[in-house]
Amino acid sequence: MSRELSYTIQLRPEPEGGFTVLVPALPEIVTYGVDEDEALRMAHEAIELALEVRRDDGEDIPADIVPLTRTISIAA
């Protein structure tokens, strides 16, 4: 029986449209979707594949990483 895992993802809006997706706990994942729904689907697929490769290679499955986000103001 498999357990359910959850991973935090980051959606970075791109100037030309769409979103680049990053997964802090799985740094090998960088994917893209033309809209948020596609980006989420692509993230789900990429996470499943990354975990499958890690299992097949006998590597540990990492816990989620929730990054801290802060805004810093700089004088222009």
Helices and strands as residue ranges (DSSP letters): E 10-13, E 19-22, E 30-33, H 36-56
